[in-house]
Amino acid sequence: LTSEIQKDSPWYSRDTYTEIACDGIIHLKSTSIGSDVQRTMEVVKMRNTKMKGGIHTFTFSPKGITITV
């Protein structure tokens, strides 16, 4: 299940209740810095799973996705 939100929304879903019903929320964000693009991800919620919190940058390459922890 995926959801798209408006920029600067205080919620993680448009209907504001899907985020309560789901087991996990991963917030992806893309920011332009000049001609470069910085992509970040934050695992906001992941039930019954140990995880490292915080905002992490990630990049795409021919070999896959690399996350900087």
C-alpha positions in Angstrom: 0.0 0.0 0.0 1.4 3.4 -0.9 0.2 6.9 -0.1 1.1 10.3 -1.4 0.8 13.4 0.7 1.0 17.1 0.1 4.2 18.9 0.9 4.4 20.0 4.6 1.5 17.8 5.6 1.4 16.9 9.3 -0.1 13.5 8.4 1.4 10.5 6.6 -1.7 9.8 4.6 -4.4 11.9 2.9 -7.3 10.3 4.8 -5.4 10.5 8.2 -6.5 7.1 9.4 -4.6 4.7 7.0 -1.4 5.5 8.9 -3.0 4.1 12.1 -4.1 0.9 10.4 -0.9 0.0 8.6 2.1 -1.8 10.2 4.8 0.3 8.7 5.4 3.8 7.4 8.5 4.8 5.4 8.6 8.5 4.6 10.6 9.2 1.4 11.6 12.7 0.5 13.5 14.3 -2.4 15.2 17.7 -2.1 16.9 19.6 -5.0 20.2 21.2 -4.1 21.2 23.1 -7.2 21.5 20.5 -10.0 21.8 17.6 -7.4 19.0 15.7 -5.9 19.2 14.4 -2.3 16.9 11.6 -1.4 16.1 10.7 2.2 14.1 8.1 4.0 12.8 7.8 7.5 11.2 4.7 9.0 8.5 6.4 11.0 6.7 3.2 12.1 7.4 -0.5 11.8 5.5 -2.8 14.1 7.3 -5.7 15.8 10.6 -4.9 14.1 13.8 -3.6 15.6 15.1 -0.7 13.5 17.5 2.2 13.5 15.6 5.5 13.6 16.4 8.8 12.1 16.7 10.2 8.6 19.0 8.4 6.2 20.1 9.4 2.7 20.0 6.9 -0.2 21.1 6.7 -3.8 20.2 4.7 -6.8 22.9 2.9 -8.8 23.0 0.1 -11.4 23.6 -2.3 -8.6 20.6 -1.2 -6.6 19.8 1.2 -3.7 22.5 2.2 -1.2 21.4 3.6 2.2 23.7 5.7 4.3 23.1 4.9 7.9 
